[in-house]
Amino acid sequence: MVEALGLAASVIAVLQLTSSVISICYDYGSAAKGANWELSDISKELEGLRNVLQQLEPLAKQSELAHSAGDAKLQAIGLLHEPLWGCFKIIKDLEDKLATPSWCDGFGPRRRAFIQALRWPMKEAETKKALESIFRFKDTLGLALAADQATMILAIEHLSLVTNDLVTKSNQDLESFKQLTDTLHRDVEITRDAAVSVNREFRRVEMDNEEKSILQWLSAPDPSTNYDRARRSRKAGTSSWLIESEIYRRWKGESSMVWLYGKPGCGKTVLSSIIVGDIHAECQSTTNSALAYFYFDFNDARKQLSENMVRSLIAQFLEAGPSNEMKSLYSDCCKGKQRPNDESLMKILRNQIASFKSVWIVIDALDECQDVMQLLSLIEEIQSWQTSQLHIILTSRWLKDIEDQLESLTDPEHRMKLSSASLDKDISTYVHERLQSDPKLKKWRDYPDVQREIHSRLLEKADGMYVKSSEFSLKKIH
């Protein structure tokens, strides 16, 4: 049971259970179009809870390490055992009520899902009580996350001052200094990841009831799960070349559309997440600016449609600031009982973009969109608005249909092929780090010539495919 587990294990247990109930809700929705409001509201709150738990997981592990070392950091997260247990009980109760009845175990998945949709088991009062409980636990976890985030920032600032003193006074222990700066970098990355999602959750808390109802009505997929996964997969010290590149600096300084393209596995999604993190930090220090992003994803059916991308962008801009036009559309659609048409949504998006001084949009993996031609038409329409404050960056594999459309929308200096030469440094850094730190490869540490040979061969075989080739080859060396 959760009450007997450690903090990090408790977070993981609640996270897994929450994902299970989200999957059950998805089965209901797949079987019955226009499912009742309870299903939509519960799914939305559970996705918000999962988002907070995903941000909490790495910090919970750090909190346990800090506690065992007598460190005073991350105290608020260390007090979450009881709220996590309460949250577990609420979600477990939901799972028990929504699970498919045992008498239909012999049926196929479609028939089981249809039976589920016909027998929504919860009364309205039960549903409202569950929603209130989930919302309360989500806020409690989010507040603890934000409190310790502030503590981490102060600790990082102190660590930076200590590091500067070390650099000034002594240059004798270079290896210790490298370890210190690596720790600082990881702390900054974790804190920034938490900030992206926690700030959004706080904005949701501040929203009035109508704005929250509008978000539920939009039913937009949450791209932050893709962002979190991509950020976690990035190795420290890699991909900084893009942020420092001329094409990226030019894109940040002027209204333009940039297209980054390359072969599968070359790290486009990781690069997109780095851009999102960098622009988020920019928006934090700039007034009246907004960021929205979207990841098309072969593994998530809701993230394969251009309409859902538009809904997600609108929802993110709504979280950045209120929209009277959105409230009017919601009212015109009978307070969410009718679906908005595509033309109305695009008009809302245009007005939202015009309401900010600077707007940044990052769209990853266009090639994973099912209706890619419709998506390209929407991108062309957005580009035709010619808003001086809009910065768009797109990533995809090279495909003829995408190239034909984007060549007419972007100048040559705003297109970048992610070639092997661009990525070799990242692959080299990754391989070097694994050779030095992976316990399974320690047998080669006393043989520098062998390490150099391994390093050279892997770079040659990777051919710009950072994620797949390097990881697979290192596993073979084990």
Buried (B, 14 or more C-beta within 10 A) or exposed (E): EBEEBBBBBBBBBBBEBBBBBBEBBBBBBBBBEEBBBBBBBBBBBBBBBBBBBBBBBBBBBBBBEBBEEEEEBBBBBBEBBEBBBBBBBBBBBBBEBBEBEEEBEEEEEEEBBBBBBEEBEBEEEBBEEBBEBBBBBBBBBBBBBBBBBEBBBEBBEEBEEEBEEBEEEEEEEEEEBEEBBEBBEEBBBBBBBBBBBBBBBBBBEEBEEBBBBBBBBBBBBBBBBBBBBBBBEBBBBBBEEBBEEEBBEEBBEEBBBBBBBBBEBBBBBBBBBBBBBBBBBBBEEEEEBBBBBBBBBEEBEBBBBBBBBBBBBBBBBBBBEBBEBBBEBBEEBEEBEEEBEEEBBBBBBBBBBEBBEBBBBBBBBBBBBEEBEBBBEBBEEBBEEEBEBBBBBBBBBEEEEBBEBBEEBBEEEBBBBBEBEBBBBBBBBBBBBBBEEEEEBEEBEEEEEEBEEBBEEBBEEBBBBBBEBBBEBBEEBE
